[in-house]
Amino acid sequence: MDRHVAFENLHNFRDLGGYRGADGRTVRWRTLYRADSLGKLRGADWDTFLELGVGTVIDLRYPWEIAAKGRVPEAERLKYVNLSIEHRPYDQAEIDPGTDPWRYLADRFAEVTEDGAEEIRQVLETIAEAPGPLVFHCTSGKDRTGLIAAFVLTLLGVPEEQVLADFALTELATERLTADWRAANPDRVMKWPSYGRAPAVIMELVLADLQARHGSVHGYLKNRAGLSDRTAERLRARLLTPADA
């Protein structure tokens, strides 16, 4: 099956199905999606979205981002949840080209995991309890979305190399994400030449940082974010195929 769902105005909408998880089971297709901003849905894209049968949308952006850029159309027909996991905004276009960008971004991820631990737990609880297909997204579907995807896949027992590879798939959207930024900011100069990039090394650093601070990703989610064993078990029951499938 095709992991990438084609839209005209969305560039990074992906199915998280198909990865090999715990006990040789597989992550279900057409059940959990990750995406860039659904505020861009319109016209034929809206019809494509409706065909997916999504019933729950988790918007990881700040409320002020939603006010400026819009949210999923007709949110009232969906279960719509806004959980802003990032608490310290920063502008990636302004990153100093002389700094190590991957270490810089990993440090921003570390801030999110500490500041947004409660919201991260709530996101995972919402995913675990949703009755049908669900999508979570931020602006580019890269960093905040990438972090949640990494947590879900890790909880499902997906090997780390596949977690990293999933994160890096955003690189296929980098050119279009950068073009969107330039179109939206015609009077600004993009200082950081790697805007929109998502190499696996960023998530590799993030996971190593969590290992150093909390013993493991599971240790962080349980002891810092407060994720219960029941929620982790519910995630696996909902998102993994049966053992004999």
N, C-alpha and C positions, 0 to 999 in steps of 0.2 A: 504494500500500500504506500501511497505517497505521503510522506510526513509533512510536506509543505502544502498548505491550502492556498490556492491562487486567488488573489484579490487585485483589483486595479489600484486602490489607494492605500491598502495595508501591505506592508512589505515583509512582515516577520511573524506570520500566523502559522503555528505549527502544531501538529498532533504529537503528543508525548507517548503514544502507543508503540508497541513493538519491541521495546527494550527487554532483554532477559533480566528477570528479577529474582527474588528469593525462591529457593527450592526448585529452580528450573522453570518457574512460572513466568509468564510474559505480561507486560503492561498492556492493558486492554486498549485497542484502537477505538477512536471516535467517542472517547469518554472524557479526556482531559486535554485541554488546549492551552497554549501560551501564545501571547500576541503583543503587537504594538497597539497604539491607541485605537480603541473602538469608536472614538469620537470622529474618526475619518470615514466611518461606514455611511454609504449613501448609494442610491441607484441600484445597479445590478449587484454591487457588493453586499447590500443589505439582504437581497434575495439569497445570495450565496450563504450568508451567515445564518439566515433562518433555516435553510436546508440542513444545517448541522444539528438542529434540534437542541441548541444550547438553552438551558433553563436558568443557569446561574452565572453571573458575571462578577468577578472580584476585580475592582479597580484599585491598583496599588499607588496611585498618584496622590499628590497633595490636593486638598480641596481647591486651592487657588489655581492649580493646573487645570482641573476640571472646569472651573469657571471660565478660564481663558480659552480652552481648546475643545470643550464639550465632552459629553459622555456618550455611551452607547445609546442609539436612538430607541425611543419607546421603552425606556428602562422600566416603566410601570408594568410591562407585560412579562418581565423577568424578575428573578430575585437578584437585586443589584446591591452589592456591598462595597463600600469604600473603606479600605483599610490602608492608610498611608504608613508604610513600614519605614520610610526614610524620614528623619527628623531634622537633618542639617543639610539644607539645599546647597548645591554647588553647581557651577557652570562648566561643563566639560569642554566647551569651545574655548574657554579661557585658560585651560591647563598650560602651564609653562612648557614650551617645547624642550627646554633643557633638563626637565626633571625626568625621572624614571616613571613613565606613565602607568605601567602595569603595577608597580608597587604603590603608586599614588592611588590608583583605583581600588586595589585590594584593601588599602587603609580606609577608604570610604565605605567599602563593604563591611569592614569591621565595625565602623560606627553604626551602620544599619543593624547589624546583629545585636549590638548592645542596646542602642536607643529603642529599637523597634521590636524587642523580644516579645512583648505582649501581643502586638499586632501580627507578628509572624505566627505565633501560636493560634490566634484567631483565624488567620488565613488557612492554616492546615486543618483546623477543626471544621471550617466551612467546606473545604474540599472533601473531607472525610464523610460529612453528613449530607452532602448534596444528593438529591434523588436521581439526577440524570447528568447529561453532558454539561461540563463547566469550562469556562475560560477565565484565566487570570491575565492581567496585562498592566503595563505602565505606559510610558510614552513611546519608547523605541522597542520595547520587548527585549531589552538587553540586560540591564544590570539588576534592577529590582525584580523583574520577571525571571531573570536568569538565576537569581539567588533562590527564589521560591522553587523553581524547577529542580535545582540541585538538591534542595532539602527533600522534596517529594521523592525524587528518584533514589536518593540515598535510603530513605525510609523503606522503599520498596525493594531494596536489596540490589539495585542496579550497580554494577562494578564502577569504580571511580573513573576508569578510562572512558566509559561511555557517558558518564555524567559530564566530564570535561568536553567530550566531543559534542554533546548536545549544546552546551554553552557556546561552543565555537561556531555552530551553524549560523549564528547571527552574522558572521562575516559575509555570508552570501547576500545579506541585505544592506551591507555598509554603504555601498555606492548610492542606493536609493534613499537611505536615511540621511546621508550627507546632502543630497540634492534637496530633500525636503527642508533641511535646516537652512540652506542658502536661500531657498525660495521664501521662507518665513522671515528671514533676517537680511534683507537686501542692503541694509545700511551698516552691517557689522562685518568685521574681518574675523575669520576663524583662525585663532592663534595656534591651536593644537592640530597638527596635520593628521593625527590618527583618530579624529572624531568618528564615532560609529563603529570602531573596531571592537572585536570581542575574542581575542586569542585565548586559547585554553589556559595559558599560563596565568591569567588573572584568577580564574576559578581555582586553579591548582594552588596558588598562594592563599586564597581565601580558606580553602579546606585545610591547608597546613596550619594556618593561624588558629582555626577552631580546634584542631588537634592539640596545638601547643597550649591554648588557654583552657580548654574544657575536656581534654582527653580524647574526644572524637566528635563528629557531627552529632551522633546520637546523644552524647553527653551534654552538648550544648542545648539541644532541643529539649531534653528532659529536665536538666538541672537549671538552665538559665531561662529558657523560654517557657518552661512549665508544661510541656506537652505530655499528656498522660499516655500510659501504655495502651489504654483502651482506644485512644484516638489513632495511635500508630497501627494497632491491630485492625481498626475499622478501615483505615486507608488501604492496607494490604488486601482486605476482604473485598473492598469496592473496586480497586484499580488493578488487581492481578487476576489473570485467568485462573480457573480451577487447576489443581495439580495434575489432573489427568487430561487436561485439554491439549 
